Amino acid sequence: MAQDSAKKREITSTFARNPKDTGSTEVQIALLSDRIKTLTQHLKVNPKDHSSRLGLRKLVSQRKGLLTYLRRKNFKSYANVIEKLGLKDRG
């Protein structure tokens, strides 16, 4: 499932460090979180879609790795991202 480009731009502008930033850890985490939310809704309607479930698990794992990295490198930014996205602090 592709993300809408307008939604991507909105998320990027919210979490970007500067106006041309598109690949920082914060932006990647926010984009993954949006995809995870979309896939979760899809799986509630289609519970037997096992390939999407596998993709969801991969995305969650990727986001977890990025969150771990961000927590280790820049805790203040990590706390800010966690708060904005409404995620639980697992550390």
KEKE-3310 file (N, C-alpha, C; in steps of 0.2 Angstrom, whole numbers, plus 5000, padded with zeros to 4 digits):
npx = (5004:5004:5009:5000:5006:5004:5001:5013:5022:5016:5019:5033:5036:5032:5041:5054:5071:5076:5070:5073:5075:5073:5076:5080:5081:5070:5060:5059:5055:5042:5036:5036:5027:5015:5013:5012:5000:4991:4992:4988:4974:4970:4972:4963:4951:4953:4957:4963:4974:4989:5001:5001:5002:5014:5022:5018:5024:5038:5039:5036:5047:5058:5055:5057:5070:5075:5070:5077:5091:5089:5086:5098:5107:5102:5093:5084:5078:5072:5063:5054:5049:5043:5033:5025:5021:5013:5018:5023:5035:5048:5059)
npy = (4994:5010:5026:5041:5055:5069:5067:5061:5072:5081:5074:5073:5087:5090:5083:5085:5091:5102:5112:5105:5092:5075:5062:5060:5051:5054:5057:5046:5037:5042:5041:5027:5024:5029:5021:5009:5011:5012:4999:4991:4995:4989:4976:4973:4973:4963:4949:4937:4940:4936:4939:4953:4954:4949:4959:4970:4966:4966:4980:4985:4980:4986:5000:4999:4997:5009:5017:5013:5016:5030:5034:5030:5039:5052:5057:5067:5071:5058:5057:5067:5063:5051:5057:5065:5055:5047:5035:5021:5022:5011:5009)
npz = (5000:4995:5001:5002:4993:4998:5011:5015:5013:5023:5035:5034:5034:5047:5056:5051:5052:5046:5032:5020:5024:5022:5026:5039:5055:5063:5054:5046:5056:5059:5046:5045:5056:5052:5041:5048:5056:5045:5040:5051:5052:5040:5042:5052:5045:5036:5042:5037:5029:5027:5021:5022:5035:5038:5032:5040:5053:5049:5047:5060:5067:5060:5063:5077:5078:5073:5083:5094:5090:5089:5102:5108:5102:5102:5115:5118:5106:5103:5114:5111:5098:5102:5110:5101:5092:5100:5106:5116:5128:5128:5136)
capx = (5000:5008:5006:4998:5012:5002:5002:5020:5024:5014:5023:5040:5037:5031:5046:5060:5075:5076:5065:5075:5076:5068:5078:5082:5078:5064:5056:5058:5050:5035:5033:5034:5022:5009:5011:5010:4993:4987:4991:4984:4967:4968:4971:4956:4945:4955:4961:4967:4979:4995:5007:5001:5003:5021:5025:5017:5029:5044:5039:5037:5054:5062:5054:5060:5078:5077:5069:5083:5096:5088:5087:5105:5111:5099:5088:5079:5074:5068:5057:5050:5046:5038:5027:5021:5017:5009:5020:5025:5042:5049:5066)
capy = (5000:5016:5032:5047:5060:5074:5065:5060:5079:5084:5071:5075:5094:5090:5080:5087:5095:5108:5112:5100:5086:5070:5056:5059:5046:5056:5057:5039:5034:5045:5038:5020:5024:5030:5015:5004:5012:5010:4992:4989:4995:4985:4969:4972:4971:4957:4946:4932:4943:4934:4943:4960:4954:4948:4966:4974:4964:4969:4987:4986:4978:4992:5006:4998:4998:5016:5020:5011:5020:5037:5034:5030:5045:5059:5055:5073:5070:5052:5058:5072:5059:5047:5061:5067:5050:5044:5028:5019:5021:5004:5008)
capz = (5000:4994:5005:4998:4993:5002:5018:5016:5014:5029:5040:5033:5037:5055:5059:5048:5056:5042:5027:5015:5027:5021:5028:5046:5059:5065:5048:5045:5061:5058:5040:5047:5061:5048:5037:5053:5057:5040:5039:5056:5050:5035:5045:5056:5041:5032:5046:5034:5024:5030:5018:5025:5042:5038:5031:5046:5057:5047:5048:5067:5068:5057:5067:5084:5077:5072:5089:5098:5088:5091:5109:5110:5099:5104:5119:5118:5100:5104:5118:5107:5093:5106:5113:5096:5089:5105:5106:5122:5129:5131:5138)
cpx = (5004:5005:5005:5004:5010:5003:5009:5023:5023:5018:5030:5041:5036:5037:5053:5064:5076:5072:5067:5076:5071:5070:5081:5079:5071:5058:5054:5054:5043:5032:5031:5028:5015:5007:5009:5002:4989:4986:4987:4976:4965:4967:4965:4951:4947:4960:4965:4972:4986:5001:5007:5003:5011:5025:5024:5023:5036:5044:5040:5044:5059:5061:5057:5067:5079:5075:5075:5089:5095:5089:5094:5109:5108:5093:5082:5075:5070:5062:5052:5046:5041:5032:5023:5017:5013:5011:5022:5032:5044:5056:5067)
cpy = (5006:5022:5037:5052:5066:5073:5064:5067:5082:5081:5073:5082:5094:5088:5081:5091:5102:5107:5107:5093:5081:5063:5055:5054:5048:5055:5050:5035:5036:5042:5031:5019:5025:5024:5009:5005:5010:5002:4988:4989:4990:4978:4968:4970:4965:4953:4940:4934:4942:4938:4950:4960:4953:4955:4970:4972:4966:4977:4989:4985:4984:4998:5005:4999:5005:5019:5019:5015:5028:5038:5034:5036:5051:5058:5061:5072:5064:5053:5063:5068:5054:5051:5063:5061:5046:5036:5027:5019:5015:5003:5010)
cpz = (5000:4999:5000:4999:4998:5009:5020:5017:5021:5035:5040:5036:5044:5058:5057:5053:5053:5036:5021:5018:5025:5023:5035:5049:5061:5060:5046:5050:5060:5052:5042:5051:5057:5044:5042:5054:5052:5039:5045:5055:5045:5037:5049:5052:5037:5037:5043:5029:5028:5028:5021:5032:5043:5037:5037:5052:5056:5048:5055:5069:5066:5061:5074:5083:5077:5079:5094:5096:5090:5098:5111:5108:5102:5108:5119:5112:5101:5109:5115:5102:5097:5108:5107:5092:5094:5106:5114:5123:5132:5134:5145)
residu = (MET:ALA:GLN:ASP:SER:ALA:LYS:LYS:ARG:GLU:ILE:THR:SER:THR:PHE:ALA:ARG:ASN:PRO:LYS:ASP:THR:GLY:SER:THR:GLU:VAL:GLN:ILE:ALA:LEU:LEU:SER:ASP:ARG:ILE:LYS:THR:LEU:THR:GLN:HIS:LEU:LYS:VAL:ASN:PRO:LYS:ASP:HIS:SER:SER:ARG:LEU:GLY:LEU:ARG:LYS:LEU:VAL:SER:GLN:ARG:LYS:GLY:LEU:LEU:THR:TYR:LEU:ARG:ARG:LYS:ASN:PHE:LYS:SER:TYR:ALA:ASN:VAL:ILE:GLU:LYS:LEU:GLY:LEU:LYS:ASP:ARG:GLY)
# end
